[in-house]
Every structure is written in C-alpha cells, then in structure tokens.
Amino acid sequence: MLQLCPHICDPAMSSTSQKHKEFVAEPMGEKPVNALAGIGEVLGKKLEEKGFDKAYVVLGQFLVLKKDEELFKDWLKDTCGANAKQQRDCYGCLKEWCDAFL
C-alpha cells in the first residue's frame, strides 16, 4: 500500500476547499449557514427560508439523521436543491467537524 505524507500529499486533503478548511479548524459558534462548505449565497438563502439560518441548525439535522451520508445528502437536495458536489462538500465538512469536535 502506498504511504502518503499527511496533509501534504493526501489527495483527500487537497480536494477540500479553503472554506472547508476554515470551517473545520474551529468551533462552530454562531457561523451563518453559508459558512458551510458547499453552501453558497443561493442555497444559504433557501436554507434560511426553511429555518436553517445557522450552521449549527444544519448540524442538528445532520445529527438527527445520525450522520448518515445518503440520508443527509437527500435531505439537502430536497430542502434546498443542492447538487451532488454541494451535497458531498457539505456532508464532508460536517463529518470532519464532528470528528474533530464531538
């Protein structure tokens, strides 16, 4: 098996956005929903209109769905129309945040 140096050569790390890295680097606090990777202005507005105005509210839904990838992605698609990449980015962001802080 190929051994990769962590954080520098790991392809999984290089595929995360700066937004993702910044989000998972610190406690969530009162960050707005569009601070989540994969959630921009348009999806953020749609989520806000449905009561998901803060990142921690989306985290709550993520936890209610027991961190299940497919259930969360389906929920995100149904709730705000997120495409596959946006679903994947948001899921990965929340999963990594949970792994670090819960």
N, C-alpha and C positions, 0 to 999 in steps of 0.2 A: 504494500500500500504506500502511496506517495505521501510523504510527510511535508506539510506546508507550514511555513512560519506564520504564527497567529497575527491577525490584524494587518499584515503587510501583503502576504501572498494569498491569503484565503479568498477565493473567488466570491464566497458568500458575503464577506465583509465589503468587498469592493462594489457589490451590487446595491448596497444601501445608500440612500440619498443623504445629503448633508442634513436635511430636515429630520430624517430618521435618526441619525447620529446625535443630533442636538436634543431630540425628544427623549431618547433613552438614557441620556447622560445625567439626568437629574430628576428629582421628584416631580410629579405632575402638577401639583398645586392647582391653580385656577386657570391653567392654559386653555385657550379657546379651542373649539373642536377642530379648526383648520390648522392647528399646530401638529396634528397627527399626520404622519406620512401617508400619502395617497389622498388626502382630503384638502382640496384647494378651496378657492372662494365660492365656486358654484355649488359643489357638494356640501361645503360647510353651511351655506345658506339653507339648502334643502334640509339638512340635519337640524339646524336651529329651528326651522319652521315646525319640525316634529318634536321639539322639546329637547333635543340633544345639543345644547349650546356650549357645553364644556367637554374637554377631552375626558374628564373623569366620568361623565354621564355615559359616554360611549364605552369606556372601560367597564362600567357597571353592566351594560348589555353583554359585553364580551364575557364577563364572569358569569352572568345568568345563563349564558349558553355554554358554560363550563369549558371555555377556551377552545371549543370545537371549531376547527378551521372551516369546514364546509358550512356548518350552521351560521357562523359569523359572516362569512362571505355572502351567503344567500341573503341574510338579514340586511347587510349593507347594500346589496344590489336592489332588494325590494324597497328599502327605506329611502334611498337617495339616488338610485340609478348608477351606482359605481360600476365601472367596467372591471374586467378581470385583473388588470395591472393595479388599479386603485384598490381593489379588494385585497390583493396579495400584499401590497405595500402597507396598508392599514393593519391587516392581521399581523404581519411580521413585526411591525412597530409595537403593537400592544403586547404581543407574545414576549418579545425581548424585554420590554419594560417590566412585565410581570416577573420574568425570570430574574431580573436584577433587583426588584424592589419588594416582591411578595414572598 
